[in-house]
Amino acid sequence: MPVNLVATPAAELHPVPGVRWGIAEAGIRKANRKDLAVLLLDEGTSVGAVFTQNRFCAAPVQICREHLSKSSGIRAMLINTGNANAGTGHDGLSRAQSTCMALAQALNLAPEQILPFSTGVIMEPLPSDRIVAGLPAALADARADNWANAAEAIMTTDTVPKAFSTRITLGDAPVTITGISKGAGMIRPNMATMLGFLATDACVSQDLMAQLARELAEASFNRITIDGDTSTNDSFVVVASNQAGHVPVTSWDSADGQALRAGMMHIAQQLAQAIVRDGEGATKFITVRIEGGKTGEECRQVAYAIAHSPLVKTAFFASDPNLGRILAAVGYAGIADLDQTKIDLYLDGVLVAKEGGRHADYVEADGQRVMKQSEITVRVVLGRGDAIDTVWTCDLSYDYVKINADYRS
């Protein structure tokens, strides 16, 4: 069961003017499930994206990068679940390109104006014929209030569709921000085995979108980890339809720029944290906060050492306050001049270790009480400076092994 996560009701997901979703059941891997989505964008929409850093990236990731570098205006996206089209070589590229051509023809666009996305099983041929056959139904279904169905249509091992929405004001104009994501395993920064689509009707120049996508991803999807694996298909796309009617944002340092970025960051972080809460087999949502580092980079080093450790994660699953495992992870994080006599460790508000050793007032019953909670904060103070950073993760359970052992069944 996901950790304190329920699907957002469809009525609470605000339509974004200039953005429409269409959904179909194409039978890509399993019958009778939503597995194909098209995202249609009005002319003049600004688009930015970031992708996996895995060098063995999937065919759709390669094509997306190429189309974003070539196109004068992205007008549609095509997303399938059930098949990742990764590890498929030239054949995979050809099949993905054929789906872009089919959608482009249906919309009277150039293929370079289409971005393809895939998620699912790796090293199996993409059933492009089923995708093409499903396009008419998906296009006929296209509407602005289809976000909830879109969140379902991109799921793989997810148990809950992930979608969030908010409204802000820029100048005197109301602005909508709505997004969806998917992901539950192979979750690691750079990025996760995830797809994320975040849209707003705010007015933003195309020149600013790549920077926005990077900054949003860095503080959200690049701050989560479930199992330490970096997938082949990770993609996060940000779109601005430029229909809200306010003075366009031309700098992120402006008041409107900061307000828009903060609103979009709020939704991006909710989407990222939802992935961790729905992590495969997860029973606990864990915040790892590192304080007192010399730099943010070394804070992240320590945070990921803790968050990736199977010994730490299994201790959390067992509600076992075997907290020496956390200190050990801090020690092997790679900070050569780390002074252990300056390190403090907290579980929520419980001070466990002070200046590198067990705190005199700490009793195991307090640690066990915190470890039994469904949400826990691990806080480590390094005593080296003023830098702070945070990573979100989950525990590692029996079910994680079962889910991944049976994934292709």
Secondary structure by P-SEA (a helix, b strand, c coil): ccccccccccccccccccbbbbbbbccccccccccbbbbbbccbbbbbbcccccccccaaaaaaaaaaaccccccbbbbbcccccccccaaaaaaaaaaaaaaaaaaccccccbbbbbbcccccccaaaaaaaaaaaaaaaccccaaaaaaaaacccccbbbbbbcccccccbbbbbbbccccccccccccccbbbbbbbcccccccaaaaaaaaaaaacccccccccccccbbbbbbbbccccccccccccccaaaaaaaaaaaaaaaaaaaaaaaacccccbbbbbbbcccccaaaaaaaaaaaaacaaaaaaaaaccccaaaaaaaaaaccccccccccbbbbcccccccccccccccccaaaaaaaaaccbbbbbbbcccccccbbbbbbbbcaaaaaaaaaccc
